[in-house]
Amino acid sequence: MSDTYDSNSVEEAEIPETLTLPLDAWHRARGGRMVEFAGYWMPVQYEGIMGEHLWTRENAGLFDVSHMGQLVVSSEDEDQQDAITALEALMPADLSILKVGRQRYSLLLNETGGIIDDLMITRWPGGFFLIVNGATKWDDIGHLREFLPDDITLTHRDDFALLALQGPRAAEALASFGIAPAQPQIVPVDQLSFMQAGPYVWNGVELHISRSGYTGEDGYEIAVPAESAEALAEMLCTHPAVKPIGLGARDSLRMEAGLPLYGHDLNEEIDPISAGLAFAISKRRRAEGGFPGADRILTGLSQGTETVRVGLKLSGRQAAREGAEVYSGEDKVGVLTSGGFAPSLGCPIAMADVPAALGGPGTELFIDVRGKKLPATVAAMPFVPHRYFRKGAAK
């Protein structure tokens, strides 16, 4: 679920039919600077990207990600075996072992193993809940409708908004508002572990909450009926740790977390192994195959790939942007797929696709920025350690 704002990719007013989301007026009333992204007006910042980024690292940032697609896939059989079979034909996850209330990161793949989209998938009692990228959701829906069997139901939950509360004080804040489990077996929100989800109720409103996000921080994603989104956002921002945060800081946070952005670091030409997403290929699927592009992907797993996605730390304070050329000595060896300044680190960082032989940490490369060669070093990712909440993990 990589869809975030890239300040270099969006030109205001390029797309004539820009839609509004349920919180549009709320963002504007709070001083959000609105830009077009993925076909919607979205807040890119309120007080400034640097301050919003650091606030989220230390407190809790509230992001509106309602542009993303919320889809439900289900079958009529009680154990959802037909839905499992249908979805496993399109993605490399092992859904047979995914328990109700558990979530996975997975990929929609084309027939050659290229990435159509990355997504989050959660097992619900009566099916699977998918969150897909906003910029690709209509293509995803078309792809699913084309390849899912006729007896599989696909529902676009566009009647729901989606909020992300991210940061080390997110659990403290969310637990303070009387949000109750909707079923006896569901744990309180602050006891959810990373990639666990469940139904909750707030003032009689149905919520679906997962402990996940795309900033590298502990936090939650909250699906809420569109008509209740503003009331929920307003309530959350009454907590002293919570501020609304724009898409600009969401992008710098995800870069520091080493998380790829679809349409930039990921596309239909890149396979999961080259992209550093081998973890998304489940153990059983590695043994059995049977997903799109399995031959290419399994060969990449066993023999390596020609290129790899790497993280780069640049010397100095000048940031390099997507599309800048990467050099090894005098030889051009790749291009940046993401790039910007890392507020938590105080230096520029980037991601790039380079030959596998140049992917080792410590490799010295150069980035061409308007004719000036900036020194850069391959660095392990994430640049900033993830702080996901895992039960039993050492503090």
N, C-alpha and C positions, 0 to 999 in steps of 0.2 A: 504494500500500500504506500507507494512512494510519491504520490502526487503532491508537490509543494510548489510554491511560487519561485520562479527564477526571474530576477529583476532584469535580466538581459534578454528574455525571450518574449516579453509582452509589450506590444505597442498599443497605447490607448487609442480607442476609436477605430482600430483596424477592422474589427468585426462589427457590422451594423446592428445585428440583433443580439444585444447583450441582455441577459435575463437578470432578474433580481432574486435573491434568496430570502428566506423568512426573516433574517436578522438585518436586512439592508438598512432600514430606517434606524435601527438600534446602533449600528456601526457609525452611521453618519452623525447621529446625535452625540456620540461619544468622541467625535473628532477624527474618526478613521479616514485615512486617505484612500479613496476607492479607485481601483484599477480594474480593467477587464482581464479576466483569467479563466480559461477553460469555458468561455461562453457566459460567464457570470460577472457581475460587479462584486469585487472582493476587497476587503481592507488589507492594504500592503503594510501599513504601519499606523500607529497612533502618536506616540511620543518620540519615536526614533528606533531604528532597528537595533542599534548597539544596546541601548538601555533595555529594550524589551527582551532581547536575547539574554542578557545577564540577569534580568528579573526572573525569567523562567528557570535559569540554572539554580537560582537561590530560593525561589518562592514557588508560585504556580501561575502559569499562563493559560488563558482561555482562548482557544483557537476555534474559529468557525470553519468547519470543513464540510459544510452541507452541500457543496458542489459535487462531492464524491458520490458514486453510485452505490445504493443499498439494494441488494438483490436477494431474493429467497428462491432456492431451488429445492423442489420436493417431489416425492413420488407417493403413490397411494398405498404402497405396502407399509406395514407398521414399522419394520426395521430399516426402512429407507434404502434397502439394498439396490433397488433399481436406480435411485438417485446416485448412490455411490458408484455404481458401474458406469453410469453416464458421465459423471464428473471426472472419474479417473481416466476416462478415454481422452480427456482434454488437458489434464494437468498431472504432474508427477507426484502428488501427495498420496500417502496411504490413508485414505479416509475410513477404511474398515476399522482402524484402531482409534479413531478420533472419538473420544467420549463426549456425551452431551455436556455442554458448558465449556468445552475446550476449544482453543483457537490455534490455527496454523498460518504461517506465511506460505503462499504458493504462487504458481505462475500459470497463466494461460499460454500455451505453446502453439506455434504453427507447425506445419508438417515437416519442416526442416530443423526444428528445435529452436527457432528464434522466439524471442519473448514478445507475445502480443500484449501482455499486461502483467503486472504483479499485483497481488491482492491478498486480503485477509479472509480466511474462511473459518466459520464457527459452526459446530454441530449444535443444532437446536433439537428439541424433542420431535418435531415434525418436519425436519429438513435441514438444509444448510443455509447459513446467512453469509453472503459475500459482500465485502466492501471493495469496490474497484475505483480506479483513478477517475477523476472528474473529466479530464481531457479525452479519455478513451472510453467512457462508459457506454456511449451509444454504439460504438463499434463492438464493444464487448457484448452488449445485449444482442446485437445482430449476429455475432459469432455464436453465442450460446443458443439462440433460437434456431440457427441453421444446423447446428451439430447435435443438440440435445434431442433425444427421441421424442416423438409426439406425446407420449404418455407421461413425460416429465414436465412439471409445472414450473414456469419461471415468472416471478412477480417482482416488478420494480417498485420498491417502497419509496416512491417520490413524495409520499405524504409525510415523511419523516425528515427532520433536520439532523445534523450530526455535529456535536461539539467535542473538542478534545481538551481535557484539562491536564496539563503536563507540568511536572516539576516536583522537587522533593517535598513540598508541602501540599501536594494535590490530595493525598489520602486524608490528611488532617482536615482539609477544607471540605471535601465531599462528605466526609462522615459527620460533619457538624449540622447538616440540614435535614435530618430525619428521613432520609431516603431508605425505604425498608425493602427487604427481600420480598418478592412476590409469591414465593413458595417456601415451605418450611425447610427444605433441604438446601436452600441457597444461603450462603454466608453473607454477613454484612459487607458493605462495599470495601471497607478498609482491610478486610481479611481475604479478599480476592488475591490470587497470585498472578504473576505475569502470564499473559495469554489464557486467562480464565475469564469466563463471562457468565452473565445470568440476567434474568428479568427482575426488575425492581419497580417500586411504586413510589411516587412523590406527589402528595396532595391529590391522590386519585388518578394521577397521570401515569400511563405505562411508559417505562424506560427500559432500554436494553443497554447494559453497561459492560464493557470489557476492560480489563486492565492491560492496556496496550497503547500504542501511539507511534509517532515517527520522529521523535526528537532525541532519542537515546535516554530520556529521563523516565523515572517512574511516572505513571499517570494513567488516565482513563480516556476511552472514547465512549460517548453517551449518545445513543439514538433516542430522539424525543419527537413526539408528534409536532408537526410544523407549527400548529396553532399555539403550542405551549413553549416553543423555543425561546421566545423573548423573555417570558417570565422566569424560565430556568436560568438563562444567562444573567438576567438582572439579579436574581437571588445569589448565584455563585459569586458575583462581583461585589456583594456586600461583605464577603470575608476579606479580612485585611491582607491575606496572602495572595489574593487573586486579582489579576488585571487582564483586560482583553489585549491580545497580542496579534500582530499582523502576519501575513504570509512571508514577509521579508525575513523576520526572525525565525520563522519555521524552516526556511531554507538554510539559513546559516547553522541552525541547530542540527538539522539532519546531515549537513556536510561534516560537522565536527563528529557526529556519531558514525560517519563512514557509510551512511545509508544511500543507496543509489536512487536517482530520480528518473522516473520513466519519461521517455522522450528525449533524454539527454544522456544519462549513463546506460540506459536500457532501451532497446528497440528490437524490431523484428529481425535484424541482421545478427544480433548478439545472442549467443547461447548462454545458458545459466552458468556453465563452468568458467567460461572466459570472464563472465561478469562477477565471479566470486560468490556465486549463490549455490554452490554444490549442496549446502545444507538443506536446500529445498527439495532435493531428490530423496525421497524416503527409502529406507533400507530395503523394504520388500519390492519397491518399484525398481531399485537398482538391480535386484536379482531377476525380476520377471520382465522388466521393460513394459511394453504395451502402452506407452504414452507417445504423443507426437514428437518426432525427431529423436526417438530413443537411441537409435544407432549412433548418431553424431554425438549425443550427450554422453552416452556410456563410454564411447571411445575417448572422449575428452577426459572423463573421469579416470580412465585407466592409463592413458598415454600422455595426458596433458594437452594444452591448447596452444595455438600459435601466439595468441595475445592474451594479456591478463589486464584486469582493472586494478590500478594501483592508486594509493594515496601519495600526495606530494606535499612537502613543506618547502615554502619558498624563502629565500633569504631576503632581508629587508622588510619593508611594509607595503610595497606596491603589489596589489593583487593582480592576478591574471584571470581572464574570463574564459568561458566555454569557447572552443574553436581555436584558441591559441595553439600554435605548433610546438611540439616537444622535440628536442634535439638531444642526441648523444654525440658529443663532439660536434662535427659539422653535418652529421647525418640526421635528417628528419625521421623520427621513429614513431610519431603519433600525434594526437591532438588532445587538448583538454576536453573532458565531457562535463565537468563542473569546476567552478573556481570562485573564490571570494576571500574575504577577510574573516578570520576566526576570532570573534570577540573574546572567547574564553582563553585563547592561547596567545593573543596579541601578535599574531603573524598571519600571513596569507597561506591558504591551503588550497588544494585542488585534487581532482581525480582525473585519470587519463587511461586510455587503452594503449599499451605499449607491448612490444615483443616480450614473450615470456622470459627470455634470457636477461632482460633488463628489469625484471619485476622484483628483484630481491631488495629487502630493506637496506638502506644505506647507499644504493646506486645513485651516482651523481648524474643529473641531467640538466638541461637548460630549457627555459620557456621563452619563446619569442613574443615580446610585447611591444608592438609598434617598432620593430627593428632592433630592440634592445634585448640582449640575452640575459635573462634572470636565472641565477643558479637555483636549482631545486634538488631535493633529496627524497628518494622513495622512502616512505614512512609506513609503519604498520598502522592498520585501521582497526578499531575506531581511533580517531585522533584524541577524543575525550572519552574516557571509559563509560560504558553504559551503566545506568543505575536502576535497572529493572528490579522490581520487587519479587524475589523468589523465596518461598518459604524454606526455612532451614539453611539458607545461604549465610555464610560468615559475614558479620557486620564489618 
